[in-house]
Amino acid sequence: MRLTDFWQRMADHFGETYADSFARDHVMSQLGGRTVHEALTDGWEAKDVWRAVCAAMEIPESRR
């Protein structure tokens, strides 16, 4: 998954403004106690971060 696709999915699910706020502020155990931004900066693949967000936020299969 390209990073642009990842951010589009985040915006589609959370909305343009909240997606960035969520990515900066929400620490997730699925990401080893990191935020989305931290995980991406630490080299996590965008698809793995998206999967973690989907699991943590119970995003329906149809939107994954």
PQR file with spaces between the fields and no chain letter, atoms N, CA, C, O and H, PARSE charges and radii, in Angstrom:
ATOM       1  N    MET     1       0.850   -1.171    0.000 -0.4000 1.5000
ATOM       2  CA   MET     1       0.000    0.000    0.000 -0.0000 2.0000
ATOM       3  C    MET     1       0.899    1.238    0.000  0.5500 1.7000
ATOM       4  O    MET     1       1.832    1.353    0.795 -0.5500 1.4000
ATOM       5  N    ARG     2       0.595    2.145   -0.900 -0.4000 1.5000
ATOM       6  CA   ARG     2       1.335    3.417   -0.924 -0.0000 2.0000
ATOM       7  C    ARG     2       0.853    4.307    0.224  0.5500 1.7000
ATOM       8  O    ARG     2      -0.278    4.191    0.698 -0.5500 1.4000
ATOM       9  H    ARG     2      -0.162    2.052   -1.546  0.4000 1.0000
ATOM      10  N    LEU     3       1.731    5.181    0.645 -0.4000 1.5000
ATOM      11  CA   LEU     3       1.407    6.094    1.738 -0.0000 2.0000
ATOM      12  C    LEU     3       0.224    6.990    1.387  0.5500 1.7000
ATOM      13  O    LEU     3      -0.600    7.297    2.248 -0.5500 1.4000
ATOM      14  H    LEU     3       2.649    5.276    0.261  0.4000 1.0000
ATOM      15  N    THR     4       0.137    7.407    0.129 -0.4000 1.5000
ATOM      16  CA   THR     4      -1.003    8.241   -0.277 -0.0000 2.0000
ATOM      17  C    THR     4      -2.318    7.478   -0.135  0.5500 1.7000
ATOM      18  O    THR     4      -3.333    8.056    0.251 -0.5500 1.4000
ATOM      19  H    THR     4       0.806    7.158   -0.570  0.4000 1.0000
ATOM      20  N    ASP     5      -2.304    6.185   -0.446 -0.4000 1.5000
ATOM      21  CA   ASP     5      -3.505    5.361   -0.268 -0.0000 2.0000
ATOM      22  C    ASP     5      -3.863    5.239    1.209  0.5500 1.7000
ATOM      23  O    ASP     5      -5.033    5.301    1.589 -0.5500 1.4000
ATOM      24  H    ASP     5      -1.479    5.715   -0.761  0.4000 1.0000
ATOM      25  N    PHE     6      -2.835    5.065    2.032 -0.4000 1.5000
ATOM      26  CA   PHE     6      -3.062    4.970    3.466 -0.0000 2.0000
ATOM      27  C    PHE     6      -3.752    6.222    3.991  0.5500 1.7000
ATOM      28  O    PHE     6      -4.760    6.133    4.693 -0.5500 1.4000
ATOM      29  H    PHE     6      -1.885    5.015    1.724  0.4000 1.0000
ATOM      30  N    TRP     7      -3.206    7.396    3.650 -0.4000 1.5000
ATOM      31  CA   TRP     7      -3.784    8.649    4.163 -0.0000 2.0000
ATOM      32  C    TRP     7      -5.176    8.894    3.606  0.5500 1.7000
ATOM      33  O    TRP     7      -6.009    9.497    4.282 -0.5500 1.4000
ATOM      34  H    TRP     7      -2.387    7.468    3.080  0.4000 1.0000
ATOM      35  N    GLN     8      -5.445    8.442    2.391 -0.4000 1.5000
ATOM      36  CA   GLN     8      -6.789    8.586    1.840 -0.0000 2.0000
ATOM      37  C    GLN     8      -7.777    7.727    2.622  0.5500 1.7000
ATOM      38  O    GLN     8      -8.891    8.164    2.914 -0.5500 1.4000
ATOM      39  H    GLN     8      -4.769    7.952    1.842  0.4000 1.0000
ATOM      40  N    ARG     9      -7.368    6.506    2.959 -0.4000 1.5000
ATOM      41  CA   ARG     9      -8.239    5.634    3.750 -0.0000 2.0000
ATOM      42  C    ARG     9      -8.488    6.219    5.142  0.5500 1.7000
ATOM      43  O    ARG     9      -9.600    6.154    5.666 -0.5500 1.4000
ATOM      44  H    ARG     9      -6.464    6.152    2.721  0.4000 1.0000
ATOM      45  N    MET    10      -7.440    6.786    5.726 -0.4000 1.5000
ATOM      46  CA   MET    10      -7.606    7.428    7.035 -0.0000 2.0000
ATOM      47  C    MET    10      -8.611    8.575    6.933  0.5500 1.7000
ATOM      48  O    MET    10      -9.501    8.699    7.774 -0.5500 1.4000
ATOM      49  H    MET    10      -6.536    6.838    5.301  0.4000 1.0000
ATOM      50  N    ALA    11      -8.471    9.408    5.911 -0.4000 1.5000
ATOM      51  CA   ALA    11      -9.383   10.549    5.723 -0.0000 2.0000
ATOM      52  C    ALA    11     -10.801   10.073    5.442  0.5500 1.7000
ATOM      53  O    ALA    11     -11.768   10.652    5.938 -0.5500 1.4000
ATOM      54  H    ALA    11      -7.747    9.307    5.228  0.4000 1.0000
ATOM      55  N    ASP    12     -10.923    9.015    4.646 -0.4000 1.5000
ATOM      56  CA   ASP    12     -12.252    8.488    4.330 -0.0000 2.0000
ATOM      57  C    ASP    12     -12.960    7.982    5.591  0.5500 1.7000
ATOM      58  O    ASP    12     -14.170    8.148    5.745 -0.5500 1.4000
ATOM      59  H    ASP    12     -10.138    8.545    4.243  0.4000 1.0000
ATOM      60  N    HIS    13     -12.200    7.372    6.475 -0.4000 1.5000
ATOM      61  CA   HIS    13     -12.832    6.815    7.675 -0.0000 2.0000
ATOM      62  C    HIS    13     -13.024    7.855    8.783  0.5500 1.7000
ATOM      63  O    HIS    13     -14.093    7.930    9.388 -0.5500 1.4000
ATOM      64  H    HIS    13     -11.217    7.237    6.350  0.4000 1.0000
ATOM      65  N    PHE    14     -11.986    8.654    9.045 -0.4000 1.5000
ATOM      66  CA   PHE    14     -12.030    9.569   10.183 -0.0000 2.0000
ATOM      67  C    PHE    14     -12.412   10.999    9.820  0.5500 1.7000
ATOM      68  O    PHE    14     -12.772   11.786   10.696 -0.5500 1.4000
ATOM      69  H    PHE    14     -11.118    8.593    8.554  0.4000 1.0000
ATOM      70  N    GLY    15     -12.335   11.341    8.535 -0.4000 1.5000
ATOM      71  CA   GLY    15     -12.511   12.723    8.113 -0.0000 2.0000
ATOM      72  C    GLY    15     -11.143   13.379    7.990  0.5500 1.7000
ATOM      73  O    GLY    15     -10.194   12.980    8.665 -0.5500 1.4000
ATOM      74  H    GLY    15     -12.043   10.701    7.824  0.4000 1.0000
ATOM      75  N    GLU    16     -11.045   14.384    7.129 -0.4000 1.5000
ATOM      76  CA   GLU    16      -9.761   15.036    6.837 -0.0000 2.0000
ATOM      77  C    GLU    16      -9.057   15.541    8.097  0.5500 1.7000
ATOM      78  O    GLU    16      -7.871   15.275    8.290 -0.5500 1.4000
ATOM      79  H    GLU    16     -11.816   14.707    6.581  0.4000 1.0000
ATOM      80  N    THR    17      -9.765   16.253    8.938 -0.4000 1.5000
ATOM      81  CA   THR    17      -9.144   16.887   10.099 -0.0000 2.0000
ATOM      82  C    THR    17      -8.828   15.882   11.193  0.5500 1.7000
ATOM      83  O    THR    17      -7.726   15.891   11.742 -0.5500 1.4000
ATOM      84  H    THR    17     -10.728   16.469    8.781  0.4000 1.0000
ATOM      85  N    TYR    18      -9.769   15.027   11.512 -0.4000 1.5000
ATOM      86  CA   TYR    18      -9.567   14.106   12.620 -0.0000 2.0000
ATOM      87  C    TYR    18      -8.543   13.026   12.296  0.5500 1.7000
ATOM      88  O    TYR    18      -7.886   12.522   13.207 -0.5500 1.4000
ATOM      89  H    TYR    18     -10.663   15.020   11.065  0.4000 1.0000
ATOM      90  N    ALA    19      -8.389   12.661   11.044 -0.4000 1.5000
ATOM      91  CA   ALA    19      -7.424   11.620   10.663 -0.0000 2.0000
ATOM      92  C    ALA    19      -6.019   11.997   11.133  0.5500 1.7000
ATOM      93  O    ALA    19      -5.316   11.167   11.710 -0.5500 1.4000
ATOM      94  H    ALA    19      -8.923   13.071   10.305  0.4000 1.0000
ATOM      95  N    ASP    20      -5.613   13.219   10.893 -0.4000 1.5000
ATOM      96  CA   ASP    20      -4.280   13.653   11.303 -0.0000 2.0000
ATOM      97  C    ASP    20      -4.180   13.730   12.824  0.5500 1.7000
ATOM      98  O    ASP    20      -3.165   13.331   13.395 -0.5500 1.4000
ATOM      99  H    ASP    20      -6.184   13.893   10.424  0.4000 1.0000
ATOM     100  N    SER    21      -5.203   14.231   13.475 -0.4000 1.5000
ATOM     101  CA   SER    21      -5.206   14.313   14.938 -0.0000 2.0000
ATOM     102  C    SER    21      -5.105   12.917   15.546  0.5500 1.7000
ATOM     103  O    SER    21      -4.312   12.685   16.459 -0.5500 1.4000
ATOM     104  H    SER    21      -6.027   14.555   13.011  0.4000 1.0000
ATOM     105  N    PHE    22      -5.901   12.004   15.043 -0.4000 1.5000
ATOM     106  CA   PHE    22      -5.858   10.617   15.508 -0.0000 2.0000
ATOM     107  C    PHE    22      -4.453   10.041   15.311  0.5500 1.7000
ATOM     108  O    PHE    22      -3.903    9.408   16.212 -0.5500 1.4000
ATOM     109  H    PHE    22      -6.545   12.191   14.301  0.4000 1.0000
ATOM     110  N    ALA    23      -3.888   10.265   14.142 -0.4000 1.5000
ATOM     111  CA   ALA    23      -2.576    9.706   13.809 -0.0000 2.0000
ATOM     112  C    ALA    23      -1.461   10.267   14.690  0.5500 1.7000
ATOM     113  O    ALA    23      -0.462    9.589   14.929 -0.5500 1.4000
ATOM     114  H    ALA    23      -4.335   10.779   13.410  0.4000 1.0000
ATOM     115  N    ARG    24      -1.623   11.480   15.166 -0.4000 1.5000
ATOM     116  CA   ARG    24      -0.599   12.109   16.012 -0.0000 2.0000
ATOM     117  C    ARG    24      -0.779   11.798   17.500  0.5500 1.7000
ATOM     118  O    ARG    24       0.202   11.733   18.242 -0.5500 1.4000
ATOM     119  H    ARG    24      -2.435   12.030   14.972  0.4000 1.0000
ATOM     120  N    ASP    25      -2.021   11.606   17.936 -0.4000 1.5000
ATOM     121  CA   ASP    25      -2.306   11.556   19.365 -0.0000 2.0000
ATOM     122  C    ASP    25      -2.693   10.191   19.931  0.5500 1.7000
ATOM     123  O    ASP    25      -2.502    9.947   21.122 -0.5500 1.4000
ATOM     124  H    ASP    25      -2.817   11.659   17.334  0.4000 1.0000
ATOM     125  N    HIS    26      -3.225    9.312   19.111 -0.4000 1.5000
ATOM     126  CA   HIS    26      -3.756    8.041   19.617 -0.0000 2.0000
ATOM     127  C    HIS    26      -2.652    6.979   19.648  0.5500 1.7000
ATOM     128  O    HIS    26      -2.187    6.520   18.605 -0.5500 1.4000
ATOM     129  H    HIS    26      -3.380    9.511   18.144  0.4000 1.0000
ATOM     130  N    VAL    27      -2.244    6.600   20.856 -0.4000 1.5000
ATOM     131  CA   VAL    27      -1.229    5.555   21.033 -0.0000 2.0000
ATOM     132  C    VAL    27      -1.946    4.203   20.996  0.5500 1.7000
ATOM     133  O    VAL    27      -2.936    3.990   21.697 -0.5500 1.4000
ATOM     134  H    VAL    27      -2.621    6.973   21.704  0.4000 1.0000
ATOM     135  N    MET    28      -1.432    3.307   20.174 -0.4000 1.5000
ATOM     136  CA   MET    28      -2.106    2.018   19.985 -0.0000 2.0000
ATOM     137  C    MET    28      -1.205    0.858   20.380  0.5500 1.7000
ATOM     138  O    MET    28      -0.039    0.801   19.989 -0.5500 1.4000
ATOM     139  H    MET    28      -0.629    3.480   19.604  0.4000 1.0000
ATOM     140  N    SER    29      -1.752   -0.060   21.154 -0.4000 1.5000
ATOM     141  CA   SER    29      -0.989   -1.246   21.541 -0.0000 2.0000
ATOM     142  C    SER    29      -0.652   -2.094   20.317  0.5500 1.7000
ATOM     143  O    SER    29       0.381   -2.762   20.283 -0.5500 1.4000
ATOM     144  H    SER    29      -2.699   -0.014   21.472  0.4000 1.0000
ATOM     145  N    GLN    30      -1.540   -2.063   19.300 -0.4000 1.5000
ATOM     146  CA   GLN    30      -1.302   -2.816   18.066 -0.0000 2.0000
ATOM     147  C    GLN    30      -0.054   -2.325   17.328  0.5500 1.7000
ATOM     148  O    GLN    30       0.486   -3.033   16.479 -0.5500 1.4000
ATOM     149  H    GLN    30      -2.380   -1.520   19.328  0.4000 1.0000
ATOM     150  N    LEU    31       0.392   -1.137   17.645 -0.4000 1.5000
ATOM     151  CA   LEU    31       1.597   -0.565   17.032 -0.0000 2.0000
ATOM     152  C    LEU    31       2.750   -0.520   18.035  0.5500 1.7000
ATOM     153  O    LEU    31       3.683    0.269   17.885 -0.5500 1.4000
ATOM     154  H    LEU    31      -0.047   -0.562   18.335  0.4000 1.0000
ATOM     155  N    GLY    32       2.677   -1.360   19.042 -0.4000 1.5000
ATOM     156  CA   GLY    32       3.744   -1.421   20.023 -0.0000 2.0000
ATOM     157  C    GLY    32       3.848   -0.177   20.883  0.5500 1.7000
ATOM     158  O    GLY    32       4.943    0.232   21.270 -0.5500 1.4000
ATOM     159  H    GLY    32       1.919   -2.001   19.164  0.4000 1.0000
ATOM     160  N    GLY    33       2.690    0.432   21.186 -0.4000 1.5000
ATOM     161  CA   GLY    33       2.679    1.633   22.016 -0.0000 2.0000
ATOM     162  C    GLY    33       3.089    2.880   21.254  0.5500 1.7000
ATOM     163  O    GLY    33       3.588    3.839   21.844 -0.5500 1.4000
ATOM     164  H    GLY    33       1.800    0.100   20.872  0.4000 1.0000
ATOM     165  N    ARG    34       2.881    2.869   19.954 -0.4000 1.5000
ATOM     166  CA   ARG    34       3.211    4.023   19.106 -0.0000 2.0000
ATOM     167  C    ARG    34       1.938    4.649   18.558  0.5500 1.7000
ATOM     168  O    ARG    34       0.869    4.040   18.556 -0.5500 1.4000
ATOM     169  H    ARG    34       2.475    2.091   19.475  0.4000 1.0000
ATOM     170  N    THR    35       2.086    5.877   18.099 -0.4000 1.5000
ATOM     171  CA   THR    35       1.030    6.501   17.312 -0.0000 2.0000
ATOM     172  C    THR    35       1.241    6.078   15.854  0.5500 1.7000
ATOM     173  O    THR    35       2.264    5.485   15.513 -0.5500 1.4000
ATOM     174  H    THR    35       2.955    6.372   18.101  0.4000 1.0000
ATOM     175  N    VAL    36       0.276    6.386   15.013 -0.4000 1.5000
ATOM     176  CA   VAL    36       0.407    6.103   13.581 -0.0000 2.0000
ATOM     177  C    VAL    36       1.639    6.798   13.021  0.5500 1.7000
ATOM     178  O    VAL    36       2.435    6.179   12.315 -0.5500 1.4000
ATOM     179  H    VAL    36      -0.555    6.868   15.290  0.4000 1.0000
ATOM     180  N    HIS    37       1.800    8.076   13.332 -0.4000 1.5000
ATOM     181  CA   HIS    37       2.955    8.820   12.808 -0.0000 2.0000
ATOM     182  C    HIS    37       4.267    8.200   13.287  0.5500 1.7000
ATOM     183  O    HIS    37       5.213    8.075   12.509 -0.5500 1.4000
ATOM     184  H    HIS    37       1.154    8.578   13.906  0.4000 1.0000
ATOM     185  N    GLU    38       4.329    7.814   14.548 -0.4000 1.5000
ATOM     186  CA   GLU    38       5.553    7.206   15.076 -0.0000 2.0000
ATOM     187  C    GLU    38       5.854    5.882   14.384  0.5500 1.7000
ATOM     188  O    GLU    38       7.001    5.603   14.037 -0.5500 1.4000
ATOM     189  H    GLU    38       3.560    7.915   15.180  0.4000 1.0000
ATOM     190  N    ALA    39       4.823    5.070   14.187 -0.4000 1.5000
ATOM     191  CA   ALA    39       5.020    3.773   13.529 -0.0000 2.0000
ATOM     192  C    ALA    39       5.538    3.967   12.100  0.5500 1.7000
ATOM     193  O    ALA    39       6.467    3.278   11.678 -0.5500 1.4000
ATOM     194  H    ALA    39       3.891    5.296   14.470  0.4000 1.0000
ATOM     195  N    LEU    40       4.944    4.893   11.367 -0.4000 1.5000
ATOM     196  CA   LEU    40       5.396    5.144   10.003 -0.0000 2.0000
ATOM     197  C    LEU    40       6.826    5.679    9.986  0.5500 1.7000
ATOM     198  O    LEU    40       7.630    5.284    9.142 -0.5500 1.4000
ATOM     199  H    LEU    40       4.190    5.452   11.710  0.4000 1.0000
ATOM     200  N    THR    41       7.140    6.571   10.912 -0.4000 1.5000
ATOM     201  CA   THR    41       8.498    7.118   11.011 -0.0000 2.0000
ATOM     202  C    THR    41       9.503    6.029   11.380  0.5500 1.7000
ATOM     203  O    THR    41      10.650    6.052   10.933 -0.5500 1.4000
ATOM     204  H    THR    41       6.487    6.892   11.598  0.4000 1.0000
ATOM     205  N    ASP    42       9.062    5.077   12.200 -0.4000 1.5000
ATOM     206  CA   ASP    42       9.935    3.983   12.627 -0.0000 2.0000
ATOM     207  C    ASP    42      10.087    2.892   11.563  0.5500 1.7000
ATOM     208  O    ASP    42      10.763    1.889   11.790 -0.5500 1.4000
ATOM     209  H    ASP    42       8.131    5.058   12.563  0.4000 1.0000
ATOM     210  N    GLY    43       9.459    3.092   10.407 -0.4000 1.5000
ATOM     211  CA   GLY    43       9.651    2.158    9.307 -0.0000 2.0000
ATOM     212  C    GLY    43       8.583    1.108    9.112  0.5500 1.7000
ATOM     213  O    GLY    43       8.745    0.213    8.283 -0.5500 1.4000
ATOM     214  H    GLY    43       8.910    3.907   10.223  0.4000 1.0000
ATOM     215  N    TRP    44       7.499    1.195    9.851 -0.4000 1.5000
ATOM     216  CA   TRP    44       6.405    0.244    9.630 -0.0000 2.0000
ATOM     217  C    TRP    44       5.841    0.456    8.231  0.5500 1.7000
ATOM     218  O    TRP    44       5.786    1.584    7.740 -0.5500 1.4000
ATOM     219  H    TRP    44       7.367    1.923   10.524  0.4000 1.0000
ATOM     220  N    GLU    45       5.426   -0.622    7.601 -0.4000 1.5000
ATOM     221  CA   GLU    45       4.759   -0.549    6.307 -0.0000 2.0000
ATOM     222  C    GLU    45       3.363    0.049    6.484  0.5500 1.7000
ATOM     223  O    GLU    45       2.675   -0.236    7.464 -0.5500 1.4000
ATOM     224  H    GLU    45       5.471   -1.537    8.001  0.4000 1.0000
ATOM     225  N    ALA    46       2.958    0.874    5.531 -0.4000 1.5000
ATOM     226  CA   ALA    46       1.642    1.525    5.610 -0.0000 2.0000
ATOM     227  C    ALA    46       0.519    0.500    5.724  0.5500 1.7000
ATOM     228  O    ALA    46      -0.442    0.717    6.463 -0.5500 1.4000
ATOM     229  H    ALA    46       3.517    1.105    4.734  0.4000 1.0000
ATOM     230  N    LYS    47       0.628   -0.619    4.997 -0.4000 1.5000
ATOM     231  CA   LYS    47      -0.439   -1.629    5.047 -0.0000 2.0000
ATOM     232  C    LYS    47      -0.553   -2.244    6.439  0.5500 1.7000
ATOM     233  O    LYS    47      -1.655   -2.568    6.882 -0.5500 1.4000
ATOM     234  H    LYS    47       1.409   -0.795    4.397  0.4000 1.0000
ATOM     235  N    ASP    48       0.580   -2.410    7.136 -0.4000 1.5000
ATOM     236  CA   ASP    48       0.545   -2.962    8.488 -0.0000 2.0000
ATOM     237  C    ASP    48      -0.033   -1.963    9.482  0.5500 1.7000
ATOM     238  O    ASP    48      -0.749   -2.341   10.409 -0.5500 1.4000
ATOM     239  H    ASP    48       1.475   -2.147    6.776  0.4000 1.0000
ATOM     240  N    VAL    49       0.279   -0.700    9.286 -0.4000 1.5000
ATOM     241  CA   VAL    49      -0.297    0.338   10.143 -0.0000 2.0000
ATOM     242  C    VAL    49      -1.799    0.409    9.916  0.5500 1.7000
ATOM     243  O    VAL    49      -2.568    0.512   10.872 -0.5500 1.4000
ATOM     244  H    VAL    49       0.861   -0.393    8.533  0.4000 1.0000
ATOM     245  N    TRP    50      -2.225    0.355    8.651 -0.4000 1.5000
ATOM     246  CA   TRP    50      -3.657    0.387    8.350 -0.0000 2.0000
ATOM     247  C    TRP    50      -4.369   -0.806    8.992  0.5500 1.7000
ATOM     248  O    TRP    50      -5.453   -0.651    9.554 -0.5500 1.4000
ATOM     249  H    TRP    50      -1.601    0.272    7.874  0.4000 1.0000
ATOM     250  N    ARG    51      -3.772   -1.980    8.911 -0.4000 1.5000
ATOM     251  CA   ARG    51      -4.369   -3.169    9.539 -0.0000 2.0000
ATOM     252  C    ARG    51      -4.502   -2.978   11.048  0.5500 1.7000
ATOM     253  O    ARG    51      -5.503   -3.378   11.643 -0.5500 1.4000
ATOM     254  H    ARG    51      -2.892   -2.106    8.454  0.4000 1.0000
ATOM     255  N    ALA    52      -3.497   -2.369   11.662 -0.4000 1.5000
ATOM     256  CA   ALA    52      -3.549   -2.111   13.103 -0.0000 2.0000
ATOM     257  C    ALA    52      -4.659   -1.117   13.437  0.5500 1.7000
ATOM     258  O    ALA    52      -5.384   -1.300   14.415 -0.5500 1.4000
ATOM     259  H    ALA    52      -2.684   -2.044   11.179  0.4000 1.0000
ATOM     260  N    VAL    53      -4.793   -0.071   12.632 -0.4000 1.5000
ATOM     261  CA   VAL    53      -5.860    0.906   12.841 -0.0000 2.0000
ATOM     262  C    VAL    53      -7.220    0.219   12.697  0.5500 1.7000
ATOM     263  O    VAL    53      -8.122    0.446   13.504 -0.5500 1.4000
ATOM     264  H    VAL    53      -4.205    0.077   11.838  0.4000 1.0000
ATOM     265  N    CYS    54      -7.363   -0.608   11.685 -0.4000 1.5000
ATOM     266  CA   CYS    54      -8.627   -1.320   11.464 -0.0000 2.0000
ATOM     267  C    CYS    54      -8.973   -2.209   12.654  0.5500 1.7000
ATOM     268  O    CYS    54     -10.124   -2.248   13.090 -0.5500 1.4000
ATOM     269  H    CYS    54      -6.630   -0.792   11.030  0.4000 1.0000
ATOM     270  N    ALA    55      -7.985   -2.916   13.175 -0.4000 1.5000
ATOM     271  CA   ALA    55      -8.231   -3.796   14.315 -0.0000 2.0000
ATOM     272  C    ALA    55      -8.583   -2.986   15.566  0.5500 1.7000
ATOM     273  O    ALA    55      -9.527   -3.323   16.280 -0.5500 1.4000
ATOM     274  H    ALA    55      -7.050   -2.884   12.821  0.4000 1.0000
ATOM     275  N    ALA    56      -7.837   -1.936   15.825 -0.4000 1.5000
ATOM     276  CA   ALA    56      -8.048   -1.134   17.038 -0.0000 2.0000
ATOM     277  C    ALA    56      -9.385   -0.410   17.012  0.5500 1.7000
ATOM     278  O    ALA    56     -10.054   -0.294   18.039 -0.5500 1.4000
ATOM     279  H    ALA    56      -7.070   -1.662   15.244  0.4000 1.0000
ATOM     280  N    MET    57      -9.770    0.073   15.850 -0.4000 1.5000
ATOM     281  CA   MET    57     -10.977    0.880   15.751 -0.0000 2.0000
ATOM     282  C    MET    57     -12.174    0.096   15.223  0.5500 1.7000
ATOM     283  O    MET    57     -13.235    0.666   14.967 -0.5500 1.4000
ATOM     284  H    MET    57      -9.226   -0.020   15.016  0.4000 1.0000
ATOM     285  N    GLU    58     -11.997   -1.205   15.063 -0.4000 1.5000
ATOM     286  CA   GLU    58     -13.065   -2.099   14.591 -0.0000 2.0000
ATOM     287  C    GLU    58     -13.718   -1.590   13.314  0.5500 1.7000
ATOM     288  O    GLU    58     -14.941   -1.516   13.200 -0.5500 1.4000
ATOM     289  H    GLU    58     -11.135   -1.668   15.272  0.4000 1.0000
ATOM     290  N    ILE    59     -12.866   -1.242   12.360 -0.4000 1.5000
ATOM     291  CA   ILE    59     -13.344   -0.790   11.053 -0.0000 2.0000
ATOM     292  C    ILE    59     -13.915   -2.004   10.323  0.5500 1.7000
ATOM     293  O    ILE    59     -13.258   -3.042   10.245 -0.5500 1.4000
ATOM     294  H    ILE    59     -11.872   -1.302   12.453  0.4000 1.0000
ATOM     295  N    PRO    60     -15.129   -1.885    9.788 -0.5600 1.5000
ATOM     296  CA   PRO    60     -15.770   -3.017    9.114  0.2800 2.0000
ATOM     297  C    PRO    60     -14.936   -3.514    7.918  0.5500 1.7000
ATOM     298  O    PRO    60     -14.244   -2.742    7.255 -0.5500 1.4000
ATOM     299  N    GLU    61     -15.025   -4.800    7.675 -0.4000 1.5000
ATOM     300  CA   GLU    61     -14.307   -5.415    6.551 -0.0000 2.0000
ATOM     301  C    GLU    61     -14.551   -4.695    5.242  0.5500 1.7000
ATOM     302  O    GLU    61     -13.639   -4.570    4.424 -0.5500 1.4000
ATOM     303  H    GLU    61     -15.587   -5.428    8.214  0.4000 1.0000
ATOM     304  N    SER    62     -15.747   -4.228    5.034 -0.4000 1.5000
ATOM     305  CA   SER    62     -16.095   -3.558    3.768 -0.0000 2.0000
ATOM     306  C    SER    62     -15.326   -2.251    3.553  0.5500 1.7000
ATOM     307  O    SER    62     -15.238   -1.762    2.426 -0.5500 1.4000
ATOM     308  H    SER    62     -16.488   -4.330    5.698  0.4000 1.0000
ATOM     309  N    ARG    63     -14.773   -1.687    4.624 -0.4000 1.5000
ATOM     310  CA   ARG    63     -14.038   -0.417    4.508 -0.0000 2.0000
ATOM     311  C    ARG    63     -12.538   -0.610    4.591  0.5500 1.7000
ATOM     312  O    ARG    63     -11.779    0.357    4.526 -0.5500 1.4000
ATOM     313  H    ARG    63     -14.844   -2.084    5.539  0.4000 1.0000
ATOM     314  N    ARG    64     -12.108   -1.848    4.734 -0.4000 1.5000
ATOM     315  CA   ARG    64     -10.688   -2.141    4.856 -0.0000 2.0000
ATOM     316  C    ARG    64     -10.109   -2.247    3.485  0.5500 1.7000
ATOM     317  O    ARG    64      -8.912   -2.491    3.337 -0.5500 1.4000
ATOM     318  H    ARG    64     -12.724   -2.634    4.787  0.4000 1.0000
